Amino acid sequence: MVNRRDVLALGSFSAMELIASRNPAFAAGDRPSAVSSEAGGSSLLDRYVAAVNAHDTTLFPELFTETYIQHSGRSPSGLAAQIENFRRLLASMPDLQLRVEDRIIAGDKVVARNTYSATHTQTIRETPPTGKAFTFRTIDIWRIENGKFAEHWDLTDIAEALNKLRGG
């Protein structure tokens, strides 16, 4: 059986390699432009985490482009869809908190290994509330355009977390 953490780690390393291979400045070690893009990407990620942790989707227009493309398949693309997606998440997990474990920023890409924590107080994916604290992890890759997130790919272990809540 494949360990999900190994798959997530492999995905993260693959993303780093993809970013490095597609960014000549990164590959060549030319750091001046990379440093400024890293600072911008890091700041954007920090503002995103602060908005999520404050449960404040009113800040999302400052963080996401109108034409935001969501590649996960779990929610539609667009800024309005992203706002609605997080409102739904926050309604189902009222104490949701996000912590960035690792970040890699290169060129127009931000890669983050994240841990979300919450208390299971609402029905989530047909799983009745258990009152248990739980976590799930993601690896997110965003493309930045004009200082905002424009595109997103991710891997998540929410299914594993829900299985544990169900007693599996």
Sequence and secondary structure as in RCSB ss.txt:
>XXXX:A:sequence
MVNRRDVLALGSFSAMELIASRNPAFAAGDRPSAVSSEAGGSSLLDRYVAAVNAHDTTLFPELFTETYIQHSGRS
PSGLAAQIENFRRLLASMPDLQLRVEDRIIAGDKVVARNTYSATHTQTIRETPPTGKAFTFRTIDIWRIENGKFA
EHWDLTDIAEALNKLRGG
>XXXX:A:secstr
   HHHHHHHHHHHHHHHHHHH HHHHHT HHHHHHHHHHHHHHHHHHHHHHHTT GGGHHHHEEEEEEE SSSS
 SSHHHHHHHHHHHHHHSTT EEEEEEEEEETTEEEEEEEEEEE  S BTTB     EEEEEEEEEEEEETTEEE
EEEEEE HHHHHHHHTT 
